[in-house]
Amino acid sequence: MFFEFNGRRVAVNMPGRALLEAEIRARFKARQGFALATVNLDHLVKLAQSPAFLAAYQAQDLVVADGRPIVWLSRIAGRPVELMPGSDLVLPLCRLAAEAGVPVALAGSTEEALADAAAALTAEVPGLDIAWCHAPSGRFDPEGEEADRILQRLDETGIGLCFLALGAPKQERLAQRGRRLAPGTGFASIGAGLDFLGGHQKRAPAWVRAIAMEWLWRALSSPSRLLPRYAKCLAVLPGQILKAWRIRVR
């Protein structure tokens, strides 16, 4: 499945969980870094508006589908992909890191949330080495000096996996730079995944996620912040459906 913006393509190149885990396992074994992004409708809105975000996405090595609309669009296009929300990838990636003896870093959110997420992860994944936690400043710039220091530390300490919970587009832009400045580190952009693990944000119940209503649950939990975002997502959906159908009939 792929999406095009001004002639530039973003492809969901990891269509299933088994393929993703095999690729990451191989990269851990080779001590080779990567950048993993989780595309959703909100990202499609931003990709259409921001050339910088589009460039960051095109620099990602691995892209998965985060959100049922992406899965539905892939089925319309005849190129089905599996649902893999970033929040659901944290534990599996940690298990792969522990299996490979790869040190892990957590970046984003707050110091308290990271400490709680680290405690939850180490309790859940035996042998996991969380080597560093860092909560960037409120005005974090993925192109700034603080970002430089983060990437330098990751590179110098040999951390093989860094979860980025900075929100889009900051996390993807930092991962883009990380592929050059910390080439041995795998960067996974997972949004609120660490806050969910540490209990600092509440995720929709499993039954709500099962009926594809997590977006509505989140919108109602924070309407002033999320309703405008979801309105923009719904606005681009008809055009994306048409594009997906055109992919199918090519």
Order of alpha helices (4+ residues) and beta strands (2+ residues): beta-beta-alpha-beta-alpha-alpha-beta-alpha-alpha-beta-alpha-beta-alpha-beta-alpha-beta-alpha-alpha-alpha-alpha
